[in-house]
């Protein structure tokens, strides 16, 4: 059977034979590369999860601070959550701006002189049904 393979390849033996030691070296090298690759992937996934957790914690802190200042929670998206100092500065600016604008604007009041303030229905008026 070996003769058939050799004659199929033109009579030459083109395959290389490896010793057990060489095979072990190749396999151990590839295993080492795969382990390093797996460790890098796990470290990257861990770092991403940790970053997501920190971002959620920072957002919760922002929501608590907004609530304690009497500001709406919808302002949390407008705050720079990169670090605690930026959060405090952003909340201070928003607090000053929000409180100042609340003082400037007064709720509109409507005092009609007569009637309900609704426009008269032209059909009712045409039929003489009153107003």
C-alpha positions, 0 to 999 in steps of 0.5 A, a space after each residue: 500500500 505504501 508503494 501505491 502512495 509513492 507511485 501516485 506521487 511520482 515515486 517520491 515520498 513528499 510527507 515529512 515524519 515528525 518525532 513525538 518530541 516535535 509533535 509535543 512541541 507543536 501541540 504545546 505551542 498551540 495550546 499556549 497560544 490558545 490559552 493566551 488568546 482565551 485569557 485576553 478575551 476573558 480579561 476584555 469581557 471582564 473589563 467591559 462588565 466592570 465598566 458597565 457596572 461602574 456606569 450603572 452605579 454612577 447613574 444611580 448616584 446621579 439620580 439620588 443626587 438629583 432627587 435630593 436637590 429636588 430636580 427631575 430625574 429626566 435631567 440625568 441624561 444631561 449630566 456628564 457621568 465620567 467622574 464624581 467631580 464632573 457629576 457634582 459640577 453638572 448638578 450644581 450648574 443644573 440646580 442653579 439654572 433650574 431654580 433660577 428659571 423656576 423663579 422667573 416663570 410664573 404660572 399663567 392665570 386666566 381670568 375671563 370677564 364673562 362666559 367660559 372662554 370657549 368660542 361660540 358654536 356658530 350653528 347654535 348661534 344660527 339656530 338661536 339656541 343661545 350661548 
